[in-house]
Structures are given as C-alpha cells and as structure tokens.
Amino acid sequence: MEGTASISSDILARYAADAAREVDGVRALVESLVHRHRGVRVVEDEGAVRLELHVALEWGASAPDVGRAVQERVRDYLARMADLEPAAVDVVVDEIGAPR
C-alpha cells in the first residue's frame, strides 16, 4: 500500500504539554498571545521539528534541573508516541509560583 501518514503540530504540542506536566517542579504551562498551543510552540523547518515550551515552576524548584528533566521527558514521550526525534526542545521559564 502506498501513501504517507503524518501527525499534526497540534497533536505534537499536546503530547509535549502532557509530558512536561508530568515533571516534578512544573506547576503549569504558560499560554500567551504568541502563536502557541497551550504553552507549546512547534516549528517545522525542512523536515526538522523544534519545540518551545513555556513553563511555570513551583517555588523552590531548580530551573536548570527542571528544564533538563522537561527536555528529556518530552524527547522520550515523542519518541514513544509519535516515533519522532525533535531537533531541539527549548524550555523557557516564564513564571515561578509564589512561596507557600
């Protein structure tokens, strides 16, 4: 059988968002007026996919540690769910939660 199958950028964004929310220290994804799907922007360029995730952290969470964990979790999740290896997973910390 001939043909192709593809996964929309909205679905990739949803997968990435779900994966990021599972990381300890991530309070939420941050939405904005910039073209993003629930805090995730997917950029496709010449067959390569780059993701940009905007996150809010829990108070006291280490931004570098959480950022690396989000990158790893998103890469693993997309490899498993979409058979996709993104060219880059960029994590932007937009907010930090208030102390409790």
Secondary structure, DSSP 4 states (H G I P E B T S, - for coil): --------HHHHHHHHHHHHHTSTTEEEE---SSS-BTTEEEEEETTEEEEEEEEEEPTT--HHHHHHHHHHHHHHHHHHHH----SEEEEEEEEEPPP-
